């Protein structure tokens, strides 16, 4: 199939030339809307997606492939909702409805809602805020295209037409899907969309593919359906295309007790838990493997707009932000959706990480065929997102900010998350022992992935990998901070020879607590691995002190000269001068002359 960019003109029925429309931009949204005319959509109104996309804007593109051979038995046996389908007659002029079971908005005990939100481009404080208002009958009174009477009533599975139009425009501005019959439908969040997507494509006993470390909820959603998850090897750039191809090429249906998988679930940007981001070239290579093996790609992208500025180091000057909306959009790694000529990508978007998770509003973008199947599931299960949430989001994104203001907001939180990540990385450079722990600065998302060389543990190999992981986990807790075990994110589980990881997040913790948390983390690693404690300065500016061997030559007796300090800043005294060996020469703090290597409050405490 030739790429859409190679097609310049198409003949119309009157043989006149048809110029290929340009890509939708923020500036051209108003022109498209003017050509559409005013949107009037009442209660449970059907959405005219082709109108929102521009009826002639995508005719030069090829249509998506058909996916009849990939739908599950459950999906194939679902029928459209007969009651919701009757809503198409409500638009008939003069129609008096005695059929629909819609309650009268007269009995909704809400007359007006209001919310204070920041003005577009002024996000640093409460001084520049405006109050959004939504009344019960704004639509009838000509004050707004969306009101309480419409939003708070029953709706269609794909959501309210008013807000869906904004979502479709935003999707086209950012991704410009390269095939003709793409569509969008709202979700109640990506977790629900994962569940519904698995039901649409998979049967009990099937396998799906994911990164070797992945979002646990996706695995837990699949398990009760009898769907198993096969992890695919990763590197610091995310999922490895060669490993994906190898797994699929060498799939043994007998050893795996299941058919070759055809669904790939991936979080390409700021991946949870590893923080890795697939490059554009990596995505193209994975997409080529997907075409080779006829995969459906479930592209879960809650962190897509949390792509950050490059990390330049503790003392380097920060890189300035993009200077325009177009520069910002151009800086984003291209999505799978933007390179999907087949319609094999089901992209999951969400406002959870960029607006608020409690809104429970997201959307998927896929081919019309896939979106229609999703709608049939939604119409008889989740239905659309909460009308209250849709109305609030519409007021914010459509009436208050618009597409321009939303991009301003996304650029703002990009810089906010860059600062948070940099604070954590700077603290890691100061406090975390590099001889034991390594990491790659994340380019996007909320997570930092620590790789721990557990083979340097004093008791390894006498102590198992799992026991060392558990010891580290509880030592970190004992020092007053919390990280997540990497093994919790492995769909296949981890064995004795596998690498060890821990996940940290910098998303919500105050900046000063991030620094303190990392300091405590570093102390926990030093304690577990019996590394000489480097005590960093505390808030009063006390200089860092490194323990040295005492002049008497009698204290700190162990093979490599390291001592393991303990809680409350005092080493444990094991009698009158003998040490507690671990079998490899590390001491647990025996002292002949009463000196300790305390590290409480960030300074050295010497005791007589």
C-alpha positions as CSV (number, residue, x, y, z in Angstrom):
1,X,0.0,0.0,0.0
2,X,1.5,3.3,-1.0
3,X,1.7,5.9,1.8
4,X,-0.9,8.6,1.8
5,X,1.7,11.3,1.2
6,X,2.4,10.0,-2.3
7,X,-1.1,10.7,-3.4
8,X,-1.6,14.2,-4.8
9,X,-4.9,14.4,-6.6
10,X,-8.0,12.2,-7.1
11,X,-10.6,12.7,-9.9
12,X,-14.1,13.5,-8.8
13,X,-17.1,12.2,-10.7
14,X,-17.2,15.4,-12.8
15,X,-13.5,14.8,-13.7
16,X,-12.3,18.0,-12.0
17,X,-9.2,17.9,-9.9
18,X,-9.5,17.2,-6.2
19,X,-6.7,18.8,-4.2
20,X,-5.6,16.9,-1.2
21,X,-6.6,18.8,1.9
22,X,-3.8,19.9,4.3
23,X,-3.5,18.4,7.7
24,X,-5.8,19.9,10.3
25,X,-4.1,22.5,12.5
26,X,-5.2,24.7,15.4
27,X,-5.6,27.6,12.9
28,X,-7.8,25.6,10.5
29,X,-10.3,24.3,13.1
30,X,-12.4,27.4,12.9
31,X,-12.6,27.1,9.1
32,X,-13.8,23.5,9.3
33,X,-16.4,24.3,11.9
34,X,-17.7,27.2,9.9
35,X,-18.2,24.8,6.9
36,X,-20.1,22.4,9.2
37,X,-22.5,24.9,10.6
38,X,-23.6,25.1,14.2
39,X,-23.7,21.9,16.1
40,X,-27.1,21.2,17.7
41,X,-27.1,18.0,19.7
42,X,-29.8,17.3,22.3
43,X,-30.3,14.4,24.7
44,X,-28.8,11.1,23.5
45,X,-28.0,12.6,20.1
46,X,-26.1,10.6,17.6
47,X,-22.7,12.0,16.7
48,X,-21.8,12.7,13.1
49,X,-18.2,11.6,13.2
50,X,-17.6,12.2,9.5
51,X,-18.8,15.8,9.9
52,X,-16.4,16.4,12.7
53,X,-13.5,14.9,10.6
54,X,-14.5,17.1,7.6
55,X,-16.4,15.2,5.0
56,X,-13.8,15.6,2.3
57,X,-10.7,15.8,4.4
58,X,-9.7,12.2,4.3
59,X,-11.1,10.9,1.0
60,X,-7.6,10.8,-0.5
61,X,-6.5,8.1,2.0
62,X,-6.9,4.4,1.7
63,X,-9.4,2.6,4.0
64,X,-8.3,0.4,6.9
65,X,-8.1,-3.3,6.6
66,X,-11.0,-5.4,7.9
67,X,-10.5,-7.3,11.1
68,X,-13.4,-9.8,11.0
69,X,-10.9,-12.7,11.5
70,X,-9.6,-11.1,14.8
71,X,-12.9,-10.5,16.7
72,X,-13.8,-12.8,19.5
73,X,-16.9,-14.9,19.8
74,X,-18.3,-12.5,22.4
75,X,-17.8,-9.6,20.1
76,X,-19.2,-11.3,17.1
77,X,-22.4,-12.2,19.0
78,X,-23.0,-8.7,20.4
79,X,-25.7,-6.7,18.6
80,X,-26.2,-3.0,18.6
81,X,-28.5,-1.6,21.3
82,X,-32.0,-1.4,19.8
83,X,-33.1,1.3,22.2
84,X,-30.1,3.5,21.6
85,X,-30.5,3.0,17.9
86,X,-34.0,4.5,18.0
87,X,-32.4,7.9,19.0
88,X,-31.7,8.6,15.3
89,X,-35.4,9.5,14.8
90,X,-35.3,12.2,17.5
91,X,-33.7,14.6,15.0
92,X,-36.8,14.4,12.7
93,X,-38.5,17.8,12.7
94,X,-41.6,18.0,14.8
95,X,-41.0,14.6,16.4
96,X,-42.8,14.1,19.8
97,X,-41.1,11.3,21.7
98,X,-43.3,9.0,23.7
99,X,-40.8,6.1,23.3
100,X,-37.5,6.8,25.0
101,X,-37.2,6.1,28.7
102,X,-35.4,9.4,29.4
103,X,-36.3,11.2,32.7
104,X,-37.2,14.8,32.5
105,X,-34.5,17.2,33.4
106,X,-37.1,19.2,35.3
107,X,-36.5,16.7,38.1
108,X,-32.7,17.0,38.1
109,X,-31.9,18.8,41.4
110,X,-29.1,20.9,39.7
111,X,-29.8,24.4,38.4
112,X,-26.2,25.5,37.9
113,X,-22.7,24.3,38.3
114,X,-19.5,26.5,38.5
115,X,-15.8,25.8,38.7
116,X,-12.8,28.1,38.9
117,X,-10.0,27.2,36.5
118,X,-6.8,29.0,35.4
119,X,-6.9,31.2,32.3
120,X,-5.1,29.8,29.3
121,X,-1.4,30.5,29.5
122,X,-1.5,31.5,33.2
123,X,-1.0,28.3,35.2
124,X,1.4,29.3,37.9
125,X,-1.0,30.6,40.5
126,X,-4.6,31.4,41.4
127,X,-4.3,35.0,40.5
128,X,-5.5,34.5,36.9
129,X,-8.6,32.3,37.1
130,X,-12.0,32.4,35.6
131,X,-15.3,30.8,36.8
132,X,-17.0,28.4,34.4
133,X,-20.8,28.3,34.6
134,X,-23.1,25.6,33.3
135,X,-26.9,26.1,33.6
136,X,-29.7,23.6,33.3
137,X,-31.2,25.1,30.1
138,X,-28.2,26.8,28.4
139,X,-28.8,25.0,25.1
140,X,-32.4,26.1,24.8
141,X,-31.6,29.6,25.9
142,X,-28.8,29.9,23.3
143,X,-26.0,30.4,26.0
144,X,-24.1,27.2,25.2
145,X,-24.1,24.1,23.0
146,X,-24.0,21.8,26.1
147,X,-25.9,22.1,29.3
148,X,-27.0,20.2,32.4
149,X,-30.3,19.0,30.8
150,X,-28.3,17.3,28.0
151,X,-25.2,16.1,29.9
152,X,-26.9,14.7,33.0
153,X,-29.3,12.6,31.0
154,X,-28.7,9.3,29.2
155,X,-26.3,9.4,26.3
156,X,-24.8,7.3,23.6
157,X,-22.0,4.9,24.2
158,X,-19.4,7.0,22.4
159,X,-20.2,10.1,24.5
160,X,-21.8,13.4,24.0
161,X,-21.4,14.8,20.4
162,X,-20.4,18.2,21.7
163,X,-17.3,16.9,23.5
164,X,-16.6,14.1,21.0
165,X,-16.1,16.8,18.3
166,X,-13.3,18.4,20.3
167,X,-11.6,15.0,20.9
168,X,-11.7,14.1,17.2
169,X,-10.2,17.5,16.3
170,X,-7.5,17.1,18.9
171,X,-6.6,13.6,17.7
172,X,-6.3,14.8,14.1
173,X,-4.2,17.9,15.1
174,X,-1.7,15.7,17.1
175,X,-1.7,12.4,15.1
176,X,-3.4,12.9,11.7
177,X,-4.2,9.1,11.2
178,X,-3.0,8.1,7.7
179,X,-6.1,6.1,6.7
180,X,-9.6,7.3,5.8
181,X,-12.0,5.6,8.1
182,X,-10.6,6.2,11.6
183,X,-12.9,7.2,14.4
184,X,-13.0,7.9,18.1
185,X,-15.2,6.8,21.0
186,X,-15.0,8.0,24.6
187,X,-14.1,5.6,27.4
188,X,-14.4,5.7,31.2
189,X,-10.6,5.5,31.3
190,X,-7.9,3.2,29.9
191,X,-8.4,0.4,32.4
192,X,-11.9,-0.1,31.2
193,X,-10.7,0.2,27.6
194,X,-8.1,-2.5,28.1
195,X,-10.8,-4.8,29.6
196,X,-13.1,-4.2,26.7
197,X,-10.4,-4.5,24.1
198,X,-9.4,-7.9,25.5
199,X,-13.0,-9.1,25.3
200,X,-13.3,-7.9,21.7
201,X,-10.3,-9.8,20.5
202,X,-9.4,-12.7,22.7
203,X,-10.9,-16.1,23.7
204,X,-10.2,-18.0,26.9
205,X,-6.9,-19.8,26.6
206,X,-5.4,-17.1,24.3
207,X,-2.1,-15.3,24.9
208,X,-1.3,-11.6,24.4
209,X,2.1,-9.9,24.3
210,X,3.5,-7.1,26.4
211,X,6.8,-5.7,27.6
212,X,8.6,-8.0,30.0
213,X,7.7,-5.5,32.7
214,X,4.2,-4.0,32.3
215,X,1.2,-2.4,33.9
216,X,-0.1,-5.0,36.4
217,X,-3.7,-4.1,36.0
218,X,-3.6,-5.2,32.4
219,X,-2.3,-8.6,33.4
220,X,-4.9,-8.8,36.2
221,X,-7.7,-7.8,33.9
222,X,-6.7,-10.6,31.5
223,X,-6.3,-13.4,34.0
224,X,-10.0,-14.0,34.9
225,X,-10.8,-14.2,31.2
226,X,-8.3,-17.0,30.9
227,X,-6.0,-14.8,28.9
228,X,-2.2,-15.1,29.6
229,X,0.5,-12.5,29.0
230,X,3.8,-13.3,27.5
231,X,6.5,-10.7,28.3
232,X,8.9,-9.6,25.5
233,X,12.4,-8.5,26.2
234,X,13.2,-4.8,26.6
235,X,16.2,-2.5,26.8
236,X,16.5,1.1,27.8
237,X,14.6,2.1,24.7
238,X,11.6,-0.1,25.5
239,X,10.3,-3.2,23.7
240,X,12.8,-4.9,21.4
241,X,11.5,-5.5,17.8
242,X,13.9,-8.4,17.3
243,X,12.7,-10.1,20.5
244,X,9.1,-9.6,19.5
245,X,9.7,-11.2,16.1
246,X,11.6,-14.0,17.7
247,X,8.8,-14.8,20.2
248,X,6.2,-14.9,17.4
249,X,8.3,-16.7,14.9
250,X,9.2,-19.5,17.3
251,X,5.9,-19.7,19.1
252,X,5.3,-23.3,20.2
253,X,1.5,-23.8,20.6
254,X,2.1,-27.1,22.5
255,X,4.7,-25.8,24.9
256,X,2.6,-22.7,25.5
257,X,-0.7,-24.6,25.6
258,X,-2.2,-21.8,23.5
259,X,-2.4,-20.3,20.0
260,X,0.1,-17.8,18.6
261,X,-0.9,-14.4,20.0
262,X,-2.0,-11.6,17.8
263,X,-2.6,-8.7,20.3
264,X,0.4,-6.6,21.5
265,X,-0.3,-4.5,24.5
266,X,2.3,-1.7,24.8
267,X,2.9,1.5,26.7
268,X,5.3,3.2,24.3
269,X,5.9,6.5,26.1
270,X,7.1,6.8,29.7
271,X,6.4,3.2,30.1
272,X,5.0,1.9,33.4
273,X,7.1,0.8,35.3
274,X,10.4,1.3,33.5
275,X,10.0,4.9,32.3
276,X,11.3,3.9,28.9
277,X,10.2,5.6,25.7
278,X,10.3,4.0,22.3
279,X,12.0,6.1,19.6
280,X,10.3,6.8,16.3
281,X,12.6,4.3,14.6
282,X,11.9,1.7,17.3
283,X,8.1,2.2,16.7
284,X,8.5,1.8,13.0
285,X,10.4,-1.4,13.5
286,X,7.8,-2.8,15.9
287,X,5.0,-1.8,13.5
288,X,6.8,-3.7,10.7
289,X,6.9,-6.8,13.0
290,X,3.2,-6.3,13.7
291,X,2.4,-6.3,9.9
292,X,4.6,-9.4,9.4
293,X,2.6,-11.3,12.0
294,X,-0.7,-9.6,11.6
295,X,-0.9,-8.1,15.1
296,X,-3.4,-5.8,16.6
297,X,-1.5,-3.1,18.6
298,X,-3.2,-1.8,21.8
299,X,-1.3,1.5,22.2
300,X,-1.9,2.6,25.8
301,X,-0.6,6.2,26.0
302,X,-1.6,7.9,29.3
303,X,1.9,9.5,29.6
304,X,2.3,10.6,25.9
305,X,2.1,14.3,26.8
306,X,4.4,13.9,29.7
307,X,7.4,13.9,27.4
308,X,10.1,16.0,29.1
309,X,13.1,18.0,28.3
310,X,16.4,16.1,28.1
311,X,18.2,15.6,31.4
312,X,21.5,17.6,31.3
313,X,23.0,16.9,34.8
314,X,23.0,18.4,38.2
315,X,25.0,21.5,37.3
316,X,23.9,22.1,33.7
317,X,21.6,24.8,32.5
318,X,18.1,23.6,31.7
319,X,17.1,23.4,28.0
320,X,14.5,26.0,27.2
321,X,10.9,24.8,26.3
322,X,9.5,24.7,22.8
323,X,8.8,28.2,21.6
324,X,5.6,27.6,19.8
325,X,2.7,25.1,19.6
326,X,4.0,23.6,16.4
327,X,7.5,23.2,17.9
328,X,5.9,21.4,20.8
329,X,3.9,19.1,18.6
330,X,7.0,18.4,16.5
331,X,9.0,17.5,19.6
332,X,6.7,14.6,20.5
333,X,7.7,11.1,19.4
334,X,5.4,10.0,16.6
335,X,2.6,7.7,17.8
336,X,1.8,4.3,16.4
337,X,-1.5,5.8,15.3
338,X,0.3,8.4,13.2
339,X,2.1,5.6,11.2
340,X,-0.8,3.1,11.1
341,X,-1.7,2.6,7.4
342,X,-3.6,-0.6,8.1
343,X,-5.9,0.4,10.9
344,X,-4.3,-2.2,13.2
345,X,-3.7,0.2,16.1
346,X,-6.2,0.7,18.8
347,X,-4.9,3.8,20.6
348,X,-6.0,4.5,24.2
349,X,-5.9,8.1,25.4
350,X,-6.7,9.5,28.8
351,X,-7.0,12.7,30.7
352,X,-6.0,10.9,33.9
353,X,-2.4,12.0,33.9
354,X,-2.8,15.5,32.4
355,X,-6.1,16.8,33.9
356,X,-7.4,14.5,36.7
357,X,-7.9,10.7,37.1
358,X,-11.2,11.2,38.9
359,X,-12.7,12.6,35.7
360,X,-12.8,9.0,34.3
361,X,-12.9,10.3,30.8
362,X,-10.7,9.0,28.0
363,X,-11.1,7.8,24.4
364,X,-9.9,5.3,21.9
365,X,-9.0,5.9,18.3
366,X,-9.1,3.0,15.8
367,X,-10.8,2.0,12.5
368,X,-14.5,2.5,12.2
369,X,-15.0,-1.2,12.4
370,X,-13.1,-1.6,15.7
371,X,-14.8,1.5,17.2
372,X,-18.2,0.2,16.2
373,X,-17.5,-3.1,18.0
374,X,-16.3,-1.1,21.0
375,X,-19.5,0.9,21.0
376,X,-21.6,-2.2,21.0
377,X,-19.8,-3.4,24.1
378,X,-20.1,0.0,25.8
379,X,-23.8,0.5,25.0
380,X,-24.7,-2.5,27.1
381,X,-22.1,-2.2,29.9
382,X,-20.2,1.0,30.8
383,X,-22.2,3.2,28.4
384,X,-20.5,6.6,28.0
385,X,-18.4,8.5,30.6
386,X,-20.2,10.4,33.3
387,X,-22.2,13.3,31.8
388,X,-21.1,15.5,34.7
389,X,-17.4,14.8,33.8
390,X,-18.1,15.4,30.1
391,X,-19.8,18.7,30.8
392,X,-16.9,19.9,33.1
393,X,-14.3,18.8,30.6
394,X,-16.2,20.5,27.7
395,X,-16.5,23.7,29.6
396,X,-12.7,23.7,30.3
397,X,-11.3,22.4,27.0
398,X,-13.9,23.7,24.5
399,X,-15.2,27.0,26.0
400,X,-12.4,28.1,28.3
401,X,-9.1,27.0,26.8
402,X,-9.8,25.7,23.3
403,X,-7.1,23.7,21.5
404,X,-4.5,26.4,21.9
405,X,-5.0,26.7,25.6
406,X,-4.9,23.0,26.1
407,X,-1.5,22.8,24.3
408,X,-0.3,25.6,26.6
409,X,-1.4,23.5,29.5
410,X,0.4,20.4,28.2
411,X,3.6,22.4,27.7
412,X,3.2,23.8,31.2
413,X,3.0,20.3,32.8
414,X,5.9,19.1,30.6
415,X,8.1,21.7,32.3
416,X,6.7,20.9,35.7
417,X,7.4,17.2,35.3
418,X,10.9,18.0,33.9
419,X,11.7,19.8,37.1
420,X,10.4,17.0,39.3
421,X,12.3,14.4,37.4
422,X,15.5,16.5,37.5
423,X,15.2,16.9,41.3
424,X,15.0,13.1,41.7
425,X,17.9,12.5,39.3
426,X,20.1,15.1,41.0
427,X,19.4,13.5,44.3
428,X,20.3,10.1,42.9
429,X,23.6,11.4,41.8
430,X,24.3,12.6,45.3
431,X,23.0,9.8,47.4
432,X,22.5,6.5,45.6
433,X,25.6,4.2,45.4
434,X,26.5,3.8,41.7
435,X,28.6,0.7,42.4
436,X,25.3,-1.1,43.3
437,X,22.5,0.8,41.5
438,X,22.3,2.0,37.9
439,X,19.6,3.9,36.0
440,X,18.7,5.7,32.7
441,X,17.1,9.1,33.0
442,X,13.5,8.8,31.9
443,X,12.4,10.9,28.9
444,X,8.7,10.8,29.7
445,X,6.1,9.7,32.3
446,X,6.2,9.5,36.0
447,X,8.6,6.7,36.8
448,X,12.2,6.1,37.5
449,X,13.6,2.5,37.2
450,X,16.5,1.5,39.4
451,X,18.5,-1.6,38.4
452,X,20.2,-3.2,41.4
453,X,23.2,-5.5,41.1
454,X,22.0,-7.9,43.8
455,X,25.0,-10.2,43.1
456,X,27.1,-7.8,45.1
457,X,25.1,-8.5,48.2
458,X,27.3,-9.8,51.0
459,X,25.3,-13.0,51.4
460,X,24.9,-13.8,47.7
461,X,24.7,-16.6,46.5
462,X,24.0,-18.1,49.8
463,X,21.0,-15.8,50.0
464,X,18.5,-16.1,47.1
465,X,17.6,-13.3,44.7
466,X,14.0,-13.2,46.0
467,X,15.2,-13.0,49.6
468,X,17.6,-10.1,48.7
469,X,14.8,-8.3,47.0
470,X,12.6,-8.7,50.0
471,X,15.4,-7.5,52.3
472,X,16.0,-4.4,50.2
473,X,12.3,-3.7,50.1
474,X,11.9,-3.8,53.8
475,X,15.2,-1.9,54.4
476,X,13.8,0.9,52.2
477,X,10.6,1.0,54.3
478,X,12.7,0.9,57.4
479,X,14.5,4.0,56.4
480,X,11.1,5.8,55.8
481,X,10.5,5.7,52.1
482,X,8.6,3.4,49.7
483,X,9.5,2.0,46.3
484,X,7.8,-0.8,44.3
485,X,9.4,-4.1,43.6
486,X,10.2,-4.6,39.9
487,X,9.1,-8.3,40.1
488,X,5.5,-7.1,40.7
489,X,5.4,-5.8,37.2
490,X,6.6,-9.0,35.5
491,X,3.8,-11.0,33.8
492,X,6.0,-14.1,33.6
493,X,7.4,-13.8,37.1
494,X,11.2,-13.6,37.8
495,X,13.7,-16.3,38.4
496,X,17.0,-16.6,40.2
497,X,19.1,-15.3,37.4
498,X,17.0,-12.3,36.3
499,X,18.0,-8.7,36.9
500,X,16.5,-6.9,39.9
501,X,14.7,-3.6,39.7
502,X,12.8,-1.1,41.8
503,X,10.3,1.6,40.7
504,X,10.2,5.1,42.0
505,X,7.9,7.9,41.1
506,X,8.4,11.7,41.2
507,X,4.8,12.6,40.2
508,X,3.2,13.9,43.4
509,X,5.7,14.1,46.2
510,X,6.9,17.6,47.2
511,X,10.3,18.4,45.8
512,X,12.0,18.6,49.2
513,X,10.5,15.2,50.1
514,X,11.8,13.7,46.8
515,X,15.3,14.7,47.9
516,X,14.9,13.4,51.4
517,X,13.3,10.2,50.1
518,X,16.2,9.5,47.8
519,X,18.7,10.2,50.6
520,X,16.9,7.6,52.7
521,X,16.9,5.2,49.8
522,X,20.6,5.6,49.4
523,X,21.2,4.8,53.1
524,X,19.0,1.7,52.8
525,X,21.1,0.4,49.8
526,X,24.3,1.1,51.8
527,X,23.0,-0.7,54.8
528,X,21.9,-3.8,52.9
529,X,25.1,-4.0,50.8
530,X,27.4,-3.1,53.7
531,X,28.8,-0.1,51.9
532,X,30.8,2.6,53.8
533,X,28.2,5.3,54.5
534,X,28.7,8.7,52.8
535,X,26.7,11.0,55.0
536,X,25.5,14.0,53.0
537,X,24.8,17.4,54.4
538,X,21.6,18.0,56.2
539,X,19.4,21.1,56.0
540,X,21.8,23.0,58.2
541,X,24.6,22.8,55.7
542,X,26.7,20.3,57.6
543,X,29.3,18.9,55.2
544,X,29.4,15.4,54.0
545,X,31.5,13.1,56.0
546,X,32.9,9.8,54.9
547,X,33.9,7.2,57.5
548,X,37.6,6.4,57.5
549,X,39.4,3.7,59.3
550,X,40.2,4.7,62.9
551,X,43.8,5.4,63.7
552,X,43.9,2.7,66.3
553,X,43.5,0.1,63.5
554,X,41.4,-1.9,65.9
555,X,37.8,-0.8,64.9
556,X,36.0,-1.7,61.7
557,X,37.6,-5.1,61.3
558,X,36.4,-6.7,58.1
559,X,37.9,-7.9,54.8
560,X,37.2,-4.7,52.7
561,X,37.1,-2.1,55.4
562,X,33.4,-1.3,55.1
563,X,31.1,-1.0,58.0
564,X,27.3,-1.3,58.0
565,X,25.7,1.4,60.1
566,X,22.3,0.8,61.6
567,X,19.1,2.5,62.6
568,X,19.3,5.5,64.9
569,X,22.8,6.2,63.8
570,X,24.5,3.6,66.0
571,X,26.3,0.5,65.1
572,X,25.4,-2.6,66.9
573,X,28.0,-3.6,69.5
574,X,28.4,-7.4,69.6
575,X,30.3,-7.6,72.9
576,X,33.8,-6.5,73.8
577,X,35.5,-6.2,70.6
578,X,34.6,-9.1,68.2
579,X,32.8,-8.6,64.9
580,X,29.7,-10.3,63.5
581,X,30.9,-11.8,60.2
582,X,28.6,-12.5,57.3
583,X,30.8,-15.2,55.8
584,X,32.4,-12.8,53.3
585,X,34.3,-10.5,55.5
586,X,31.7,-7.7,56.0
587,X,31.3,-6.6,59.6
588,X,28.1,-5.5,61.2
589,X,29.6,-2.8,63.3
590,X,31.7,-4.3,66.1
591,X,33.9,-1.6,67.7
592,X,36.7,-1.9,70.4
593,X,36.8,1.7,71.3
594,X,33.1,2.8,71.2
595,X,33.1,4.7,67.9
596,X,30.0,4.4,65.7
597,X,29.2,5.4,62.2
598,X,25.9,7.1,62.8
599,X,24.1,8.8,60.0
600,X,21.0,10.1,61.6
601,X,20.1,13.7,60.5
602,X,22.9,13.7,57.9
603,X,25.9,14.1,60.1
604,X,28.5,11.9,61.8
605,X,27.9,11.1,65.4
606,X,31.0,10.2,67.4
607,X,30.5,8.5,70.7
608,X,33.0,8.2,73.5
